[in-house]
């Protein structure tokens, strides 16, 4: 026995009551995605904000872990110190400095690329 006129699934009339909820859900997903992108970019920009200090700290850590010897440490430290007088907006130099401090490039490669970038 049915009571009254149904407006639910049983009557076949689904209506559009789900649209506002779906729209809110879509806005929520977009908002979370935009927030995640913003946070990622903010942390990425802050990570290398002061590259000279970061590179020097990485160099000290590599020396402390025994990845490089004292001679390599002193040479790298000297090379990194030469960046102090350069403009902080020199992105190519910052990248070179970071790669050198991480041991991704050799001293010779660092010196050559540094010359190339400065000229």
C-alpha positions, 0 to 999 in steps of 0.5 A, spaced: 500 500 500 502 506 497 501 512 501 500 519 497 504 521 491 511 519 491 517 523 489 523 519 491 526 513 487 520 509 487 516 514 483 521 515 477 522 522 479 529 523 481 529 531 480 535 536 480 536 536 488 542 533 487 545 538 482 547 543 488 550 538 492 554 536 486 556 543 484 558 544 492 562 538 491 566 540 485 567 547 488 570 543 494 575 539 489 577 545 485 578 549 492 583 543 495 587 543 488 588 550 488 590 550 495 595 544 494 598 548 488 599 554 492 602 551 498 607 547 494 609 553 490 610 557 496 614 552 500 618 551 493 619 558 493 621 559 500 626 553 500 631 556 496 630 563 498 637 564 501 641 559 496 648 561 499 646 559 506 642 553 504 648 551 499 653 552 505 649 548 510 648 542 505 656 542 504 657 542 511 652 536 512 656 533 506 662 534 510 660 531 516 657 525 513 664 524 510 661 524 503 667 529 502 674 530 505 677 536 508 680 538 501 674 538 497 670 541 503 675 547 503 675 548 495 667 548 495 667 552 501 671 557 497 667 557 491 661 558 494 663 564 498 665 567 491 657 568 490 656 573 496 658 579 491 653 576 486 646 579 485 641 574 488 637 574 482 642 570 478 638 564 478 643 560 473 648 561 478 644 559 484 642 553 481 649 551 479 651 553 487 646 548 489 648 542 484 655 543 486 654 543 494 650 537 493 655 533 489 651 533 482 657 536 478 665 536 479 669 542 481 671 543 474 664 542 471 662 548 476 668 552 475 667 552 467 659 553 468 660 558 472 665 562 467 660 560 462 654 563 466 658 570 468 660 571 460 
